[in-house]
Amino acid sequence: MTTAVSSKGQIVLPANIRRQDGIEPGQQFEIERLKRGEYRLVRCAPRPNEGVVDWLLSCPDKGYFTPVASESTDTL
């Protein structure tokens, strides 16, 4: 897979890579020069809510948790 540098110095990540890794506009990356002609690109932070669906699917069955009585803060 190849890509090119634009006249503004921008590099486009191919669409299939963006889809596979869930890369969206605005996400930030660090770029490190390893040696002449070799670079490493690393996403700075995980995507917002990354892993939430897996976490929710791993929750116990409905009715597992019991409600806890608490005071309302409306009267403070």
N, C-alpha and C positions, 0 to 999 in steps of 0.2 A: 504494500500500500504506500502511495506517495502523496505528498501535498506540496504546496509551494508557498513561499513568503510573498506577501503582497507588497505594493509600493509603500505602504504604511508600516511595514514590518510585522504584519499580522500573519499568523499561521492558522489555517483551518484544520480542525480535527475532523476526519471523515465521519459521515453520518452514522455508519454502523458502529463505530467506536463510541460515539456519543450516546447512541441508543443502548448499547450493551452496558455501559457504566452509568447511565442516568445523568449524563452531563447536561446541564441546562445553562442558558445565557446568564451571565453575571457571576457564575461560580469562579472562584479565584484559585490560581495554581502558583506554585513556586517552581522556578526553573533554575537548574543548577548546571553549570558548565563542568563536565567531567574532564574532558580534554578536547583538543581541537577537533571539531566536527562531531562530538558526542555530548548529548545533553540529557538531563533527566527532568521530567515534568511530573509534579506531584500535586494532587488536589490538597488545598490548605485545610479544609474542614469537611466533615461529612455533610451530606445534604440535610436540610431541615427535615425532621421526622423520619430519617432513614432508619429502617428496622421496626417502625411502629406497627406495621401490618403483621409482621412475624410475631411481635410481642403480643398483640391482641389475640392472634390465633392460638397462642400458647396459654391463654388465660383459662382458668378452670370453668367448668360448666356453669350455666346460668343458675342463680340462686345459691351459689357457693358462699358469697360474701353476705354478711348480715349488716343492716344499717346500724349506725352508732348515733345515739341522741347527742345533740350538741346545742349550745346556746346560739341564738341569732346575734349578729353584730349590728342589726338594724337599730337597736335601742341605744347604742353607745353614742 
